[in-house]
Amino acid sequence: MRIFIVCMVLACGLVGAPTFAQTTAAPRPVAPAPTAQAAPAPKPLPAVAGVAYIELQRIFQGSASGRAFHAQWEKANQRAGFIGYALSSRRDDWKDSVKHGVTDKQLQAENVREREMEQEQTKMEQQAQALQAEFQKKLDSVIQQLASKRGLLMVFNADAGIVWADAASDLTPEVIRALDASNPPASTQSAPAPAATSQAGGSKPAGTKPPGGRE
């Protein structure tokens, strides 16, 4: 009888033990799903990165000094081109005249006229070069002052070719304002009217391009 009671007690204990364990065991925590990290935002470019660029065409067209220089330079340069064209045509006509015979007086007069035209052409070419040198010196001075003020190491000419540049590096507006704030370029003597061409006729030569840009 005692053995039967002990066995019953042990059996009850074995049956109740799993139930007790199941009711008292704590639930396992569920790990949160991994979240995708956002890509870091790109860093803004500094306002001054040591380099800048200018656009000469905008300077010529956007500043009063640039427009005045271009008009004077183009006038002198076209005048030199007209004289060169007239001189070449005159020499061609003179060769035909020589074949039919000319006097010494006519030959002397023609030589004098050709020398006068050559001197006039050289004068106009030198005037165009002087205008270019004057404006270039003025532009260089303005760029150097602005570059020193902004701590720049280099200034590029965008007209020569740049793949990409941030707008903060554009020095052109400041150059235009500085040029217009300075004294206007000295006016030069007006070039005389184009010389008349010879009987050979033909189209007049087109003016060449200004330094560093298009017409």
MISEMI-358233 format. One line per 10 residues: number of its first residue (from 1); for each residue x, y negated, z negated of C-alpha. Coordinates in steps of 0.05 Angstrom, whole numbers. Example, Ala and Ser with C-alpha at 12.3 -4.5 7.8 and 13.67 -1.06 7.14 Angstrom:
residues 2
1 = 246 90 -156 | 273 21 -143
***
This chain:
residues 215
1 = 0 0 0 | 56 -48 -17 | 91 -30 48 | 28 -46 87 | 20 -115 54 | 93 -133 68 | 85 -114 141 | 22 -156 147 | 57 -216 117 | 116 -209 164
11 = 70 -201 224 | 32 -264 206 | 96 -302 198 | 122 -280 266 | 58 -298 301 | 53 -367 269 | 125 -387 279 | 121 -402 354 | 57 -441 345 | 88 -483 292
21 = 149 -495 334 | 107 -515 394 | 66 -565 354 | 126 -599 321 | 176 -602 381 | 186 -675 407 | 174 -687 482 | 236 -698 524 | 245 -770 549 | 237 -779 624
31 = 296 -814 657 | 274 -876 697 | 282 -873 773 | 344 -909 797 | 328 -977 828 | 365 -1004 889 | 411 -1063 872 | 399 -1126 913 | 457 -1148 957 | 495 -1208 929
41 = 476 -1275 961 | 530 -1304 1007 | 572 -1358 976 | 560 -1428 1005 | 617 -1457 1045 | 654 -1514 1011 | 639 -1584 1036 | 713 -1593 1051 | 752 -1532 1072 | 816 -1567 1094
51 = 796 -1569 1167 | 747 -1610 1209 | 729 -1622 1281 | 709 -1680 1326 | 673 -1684 1393 | 706 -1735 1439 | 646 -1739 1485 | 601 -1759 1427 | 652 -1811 1406 | 655 -1841 1477
61 = 579 -1842 1483 | 560 -1856 1411 | 607 -1913 1392 | 609 -1983 1420 | 685 -1980 1422 | 683 -1915 1460 | 634 -1941 1512 | 673 -2005 1522 | 738 -1967 1530 | 707 -1918 1580
71 = 677 -1974 1622 | 743 -2012 1626 | 784 -1950 1638 | 738 -1925 1693 | 737 -1992 1728 | 813 -1996 1731 | 820 -1923 1750 | 769 -1929 1806 | 802 -1992 1832 | 868 -1955 1837
81 = 833 -1899 1874 | 801 -1947 1924 | 868 -1979 1939 | 902 -1913 1948 | 847 -1890 1996 | 850 -1955 2036 | 925 -1952 2040 | 924 -1881 2066 | 872 -1898 2119 | 910 -1961 2139
91 = 974 -1921 2150 | 937 -1871 2193 | 909 -1927 2236 | 978 -1959 2240 | 1008 -1896 2268 | 958 -1898 2325 | 974 -1971 2338 | 1049 -1958 2341 | 1038 -1907 2396 | 1010 -1963 2440
101 = 1065 -2011 2422 | 1070 -2066 2369 | 1113 -2127 2361 | 1166 -2138 2308 | 1122 -2192 2277 | 1064 -2144 2272 | 1109 -2090 2242 | 1136 -2139 2190 | 1067 -2163 2171 | 1042 -2092 2163
111 = 1100 -2073 2118 | 1086 -2134 2074 | 1013 -2116 2069 | 1028 -2044 2050 | 1076 -2066 1995 | 1023 -2113 1967 | 972 -2056 1965 | 1022 -2009 1932 | 1037 -2061 1879 | 962 -2072 1866
121 = 951 -1997 1860 | 1008 -1991 1810 | 981 -2049 1770 | 912 -2016 1764 | 943 -1949 1744 | 985 -1983 1691 | 923 -2020 1665 | 885 -1954 1659 | 944 -1923 1622 | 948 -1983 1575
131 = 874 -1978 1559 | 881 -1904 1545 | 941 -1915 1499 | 905 -1971 1462 | 843 -1930 1449 | 882 -1867 1432 | 923 -1905 1380 | 860 -1934 1350 | 826 -1866 1348 | 887 -1832 1317
141 = 890 -1885 1262 | 816 -1875 1245 | 823 -1799 1244 | 885 -1802 1200 | 850 -1847 1150 | 788 -1802 1146 | 830 -1739 1142 | 871 -1768 1084 | 807 -1790 1049 | 776 -1720 1053
151 = 841 -1682 1041 | 841 -1648 1109 | 899 -1608 1136 | 876 -1604 1209 | 825 -1637 1255 | 806 -1599 1318 | 778 -1624 1384 | 713 -1586 1394 | 712 -1603 1468 | 774 -1560 1476
161 = 736 -1499 1450 | 713 -1475 1382 | 674 -1410 1373 | 637 -1432 1310 | 642 -1486 1257 | 599 -1506 1198 | 564 -1573 1206 | 597 -1597 1142 | 663 -1597 1180 | 638 -1646 1234
171 = 678 -1710 1228 | 649 -1742 1290 | 595 -1786 1256 | 646 -1815 1208 | 694 -1829 1265 | 640 -1866 1304 | 621 -1909 1243 | 694 -1925 1230 | 707 -1944 1302 | 647 -1990 1305
181 = 665 -2022 1239 | 734 -2040 1265 | 749 -2096 1314 | 725 -2083 1385 | 779 -2067 1436 | 812 -2126 1469 | 779 -2144 1535 | 823 -2136 1595 | 826 -2176 1659 | 771 -2157 1706
191 = 794 -2116 1765 | 783 -2149 1833 | 732 -2121 1882 | 753 -2059 1921 | 793 -2073 1983 | 760 -2063 2050 | 777 -1998 2084 | 805 -1993 2153 | 768 -1974 2216 | 780 -1901 2201
201 = 723 -1905 2151 | 703 -1846 2108 | 675 -1836 2039 | 707 -1872 1981 | 743 -1831 1929 | 707 -1813 1865 | 735 -1837 1799 | 775 -1787 1758 | 754 -1763 1690 | 771 -1802 1627
211 = 822 -1773 1579 | 794 -1715 1539 | 724 -1716 1569 | 676 -1719 1626 | 648 -1779 1660
***
